[in-house]
Amino acid sequence: MPYNPKVYVAGHRGMVGSAILRELARRGRTNIVTRDRTELDLCCQADVRAFFESERPDQVYLAAAKVGGIHANNTYPADFIYENLMIEANVIHEAWRAGVNKLLFLGSSCIYPRLAKQPMRENELLTGELEQTNEPYAIAKIAGIKLCESYNRQYGTDFRSVMPTNLYGPGDNYHAENSHVIPGLIRRFHEAKLKGSPSVAIWGTGSPRREFLYVDDMAAASVHVMELELGSYNAVTEPTLSHINVGCGQDQTILELAQIVAEVVGYEGGINFDLTKPDGTPRKLMDVTRLSAMGWAPRVGLKDGISTAYIDFMMSGRQ
């Protein structure tokens, strides 16, 4: 029989979850289970338990999360830590109770210390202080990793974790204040082009370095890791290495990124800096040695990916 496990994608309406659905469809997976927020509150343990007892999926992609940029993390820290902790605890625990064969938890590169050695290897986790601007979110994501590790150690489950670098692409949030950097810049440069603004201000000094990955590449990496044989992943035999970095292994300054976005959008004005806004972590570059050794590499370059994201922004009506 063709390999077609019953798969639950938590967070399927989000940018990452929807990309995972596209990747599963590309691979011929048809036995997919989804629920939106109106159908299933992942912060409610009783509801999550009833869902798993009813559906009994074979695999779970835990892509559901409360996410946002520096402004959103600074403004709503309680929401970020509470909602993410509840989602992770409920889904991971109830997946174990229901006998789920495999679970993939999607974390974030912000789990690493603010001044971690660059590029950041998996063993840099918990070796220093976190970046304060997103510490509550980072702590919640670290808890998700440790939940997966702990269930693997105690119960012999096969729960895996991937830590993506900064993601962007179709389905992103282009909110003027609560978005991540690429969608925020796309919106800002687009509006400046329409208004004929002589310049656009970017947050901070423009000097921090960041790495970016197109979301469909992230989805492909997620399915790749989920389908690795256990011996290739070592989630149980090496529980302290149960998370895997996912990135492209290249970074650029925020100023360089802004120049690429301006070119893609067609904005020809100047770029200046809003020094009243925080820079965040000086550099965040993932070491992707482990993932590369597992046979995966990204396919979409930054400029091509931003071009596709801009088309998505224009077609979505969110401008």
N, C-alpha and C positions, 0 to 999 in steps of 0.2 A: 504494500500500500504506500502511496506517496506520503512523505513526512508532512503532517498538517496538524500540529498540536493546537489545542484551544488556548488562545492568547488573550490576556486582558491588558489593554493599554490604558493606564491611569493617566489622565491629563491629555486625552486625545485631541482636545480642542486647542491646546496651546501650540506654540511654535515647534517645540521638540516633539511632543506627542503626535502631532499631525504629520511631521516628517517621518516618524517611525511607522505610522500607518502607510505612508507612501512606499517606504522601503519594504515593508512586509508584503504589500500588494505586488511590488516589483518582483519579489521572490516567489510569488504564487501562493501566499498564505491567504486562506479564505475563512478560517475558523476564528474570527476576531470578535472579542467582546468589548464594548465600550459603554460608559455611562457619563452623562454630563452632570454639572453641578446641581441642576434641578432634579435629577434622578437619584443621585447618590452623594451624600455629604461625607467626604472622606475624613472630616474632623470628628464625626460621630461614630464611636466604636461599635455601637449596636447595629447601625446601618451597614457598616463595612462587614461586620460578622455575618449578617443576613445575606449580603451579596455573595460572599465567598462560599457560604454553605449552599446557596442556590446554584451558583454558576460552576464552581469547582474547576477553575482554569488550570491548565498544565504549566503555563508560563505567565509571568507578570513583568511588564515594563513600568517601573514607577517613575513616570515623568511629570506627575502632578506636583506642583509647588507654587508658592507665592514668590514671585520674582520681581525685580526692579533694579534701577540704577542707584547711584550714590544718593540722590535726593530722596528717593522713595525709602531706601534703607535708613537714612537719617531721620526721616519724618515719622515712619511707622515701625520702629524697632520691635515693639511688643507684638504687632501683627505678624511680622516676619518670623520671629522665633516661635511663637505659639502655633500658628497655622502649619508651619513646616514640621515641627516636632509631632504634632497630632497626626498629620497625614502619614508621616513615616512610621510612627509607632503602630497606628491602626493597620495600615496595609501590610507591613512586614509581619506583625504578629498574627494577623488573621490568615495571611498566606501560609504561614507555618501550620496553623491549626487545621487548615483545609488540605494540607498535604501537597501544596504547589511544588512541582519538580524543580523549577528554576525561577529566580527573581533577579531582575537587573535594576539596581537603584542608580539614578542619575544625580550626581552631586554637582560640585562647582569648584573651580580652581581657587576660590577665595578661602578654601579650607586651610591653605598653607600660610605659614607665618608671613607677616608683612615684609620682613627682611630675609626671607628664605634664600638659600643659595640658588643661583640661576645657572642653567635652567632647573626648574623645581622637579626633583625626583619624588617618587611615592614615599620614600622613607623620611622626607622632610616634615611629614605630618606631626604636629604636636611638639615641634622642636623650638618654638618661639612664640612671641605675641602676635595676635591677629591684627589685621587692619581694623581700626576702630570704626570706620564709616560703615562697615557691613558685618561687624562682629556677631550680632545676634543671628543673622542668616547663616554665617559660617559655622557657628556652634551647632545650629540645627542640622546642617549638612554633615558635620563631623559625627553627630549623634547617629545619623542614618548609616554611615559607614560602620560605626561600632555596633549598631544593631545587627547589621548583616554579619559582621565578624562573630558576634556573640552567639547568634543562632546557629551559625556554622559550627562553632566550637562545641556548643552544648548539645545540639540536636542533629548534627551531621547534615544540615541543609546545604543546598547549593545556591546561596544568595550572593550575587556579584555586584560590584560597584564600579561605575565609570565616572571619572572626574573631567568634564569638558572644560576647555578654555572658553573664552568669551565667544558666544554664538550670535549669529545674525542670519537673516534670510526671510523667505516667505512666511507670513503669519506673525511677524514681529509686532511689538507694541511701539507705536510711534507717538505716544503721548508727549506733549511738550516738556513736561517736567519729570515724569516717572519712568521714562524709557532708559534703555542702555545706550551706550555711546554711539554706535553706528546708526540705529534708527533715529536717535535724537539729532545727529548731524544731518541725516538725510532730510528730515523735516525742516531743520533750521536753514539749510542752504536752499532748499526748494522754495520756502517762503521768502527768503531774501532775494532770490532770482525773480519771483513774481512781483515783489515790491520795488525792485531796482535798488536795494540797499547797497551803500558803498562798501560795507564791511560786515563781517559776521564775527561775533565773539565766541570763542570756545572756552570751556571751563579750565581754570588753572593755568599752568605755565606752558602746556603743550609738550612738556619734556618726558612725562612718564611713558614707558614702553609697554605695549600690549600686544597680545597674540589673538588672532581671530580665526574662527572656523565656521564655514558655511554649514547651516543646520542639516542639510541633506547628507553631508559628509558625516556629521555626528550621528545621524540615524543609521547610516551604513555601518559605522564603527560599533554602535550599540548592538545591532543584530549580529554582527561578526563576533563580538565578545560573548553574547548570549549563546551562540551556537558552537563555541569552542568546546572540544572535549575537556573533561575535568582535568586530565593530566596536563593539558596545555595552559590551564588557567590557575590551578592550585589554590582555589578559594578556600578549600578545607585544609589541605596539607600545609599551606602557608597563610594562616589567617591574618597575620599582620601585613601581608602584601595583597589583601583582597580587593584593593581598589586599583584601577588602572587609569593613568592619564590619557586623555584624548585631545590631541591638538595637531597643529601642522609643523611645530618646531621652529617657526620664524615669527619675529615680532617687528614692530615699528613704533615710532613715537606717535602720540596723539596728534601732533601737528602734521606729520606725514600722512596719517590716516585722514585728517580733515582735508588735506590737499587732494587726496584721491577721491573723496566724496564730492568735493566741489567740482572736480573735473567730470565725474560721472553725471552729476546733476546739471552741469553746464553753467555754473555760477562763476562769474569772472571778476568779482569784487575782491577786496582784501580780507585777511584773517587777522584778528587781534585776540587778546587774552583777557579773560575776566579773572583777575587775581584774587577776587573775594571768594571764589569757589575753590573747593579742595581738589588736590591732585589725586588723592588716594595712594595706593601702593606704588612705589617708584617703578617697579618692573614686575611683570608676571609672564614668564615664559615657561611652558611645560617641557619637561624631558619626556619624550615619547618613545624612548628606547624599547621599553617592554612591549608596547603595542606594535611597534614596527617589527619586532621579533616574532610577533604572533601573526604576521602576514597581512597587516592592513596599512594603507596610506591614503591620505586625502586626494581628491581629484579636482576640486574647484579652487582656482586662484582667487586672491582677495578682490582684485578689480572686477573680475567677471562676476563674482558673487555679489558684490555691491551693486553692479549693474542690474542683476536679476532682482535684488531687493528693492531697488528704486522702481522698477517696473511693477513689482507687487504693491508698493506704496501707492503708485499712481492709479492702479486698477482697483485697489481696495476701497477707494473713496474716503480714506482716512486723512487725506490732506485738507 
